[in-house]
Amino acid sequence: MVVKKSMTVEEFSEFSGCSVWTVRKKCKKGELPAMKAGKRWKVLAQEYVDRQLAKE
């Protein structure tokens, strides 16, 4: 699976099937690997996928 290294909240929402609101909430709580770039969140999508694969 090829995944972009980082995604906007909107891109990750579409990728994961979660709502934009849920993705933002998980970023703020630290439940997703993410960083804040100015006022916007960037989800570290590759790190998320790696973590999910490690759980299996």
C-alpha positions in Angstrom: 0.0 0.0 0.0 1.4 3.4 -1.0 0.5 6.2 1.5 1.5 9.8 1.4 3.9 10.6 4.3 1.5 13.2 5.7 -2.0 14.3 4.9 -4.3 17.1 5.7 -7.2 16.4 8.0 -9.6 16.4 5.1 -7.4 13.9 3.1 -7.0 11.6 6.1 -10.7 11.8 6.8 -11.4 10.5 3.3 -8.6 7.9 3.6 -9.9 6.5 6.9 -13.6 6.9 6.5 -13.9 9.0 9.7 -15.5 12.5 9.7 -13.2 15.5 9.6 -14.5 16.4 13.1 -13.4 13.0 14.5 -10.0 13.3 12.9 -9.4 16.8 14.3 -10.6 15.6 17.8 -8.2 12.6 17.6 -5.3 14.8 16.6 -5.9 17.1 19.6 -6.2 14.2 22.0 -3.0 12.6 20.7 -4.7 9.5 19.4 -3.4 10.0 15.9 0.2 10.7 15.0 -0.1 14.4 13.9 1.5 17.7 14.2 0.2 21.3 14.0 1.5 23.4 11.1 0.4 26.9 11.9 -3.4 26.6 12.4 -3.8 23.3 10.5 -3.2 19.8 11.6 -1.1 17.4 9.4 -1.6 13.7 10.1 1.5 11.6 9.8 -0.3 8.9 7.7 2.7 6.7 7.0 3.3 6.4 10.8 -0.3 5.6 11.4 -0.3 2.8 8.8 2.9 1.4 10.3 1.4 1.4 13.7 -1.7 -0.4 12.5 0.4 -3.0 10.7 2.5 -3.6 13.8 -0.6 -4.4 15.8 -1.5 -7.3 13.5 
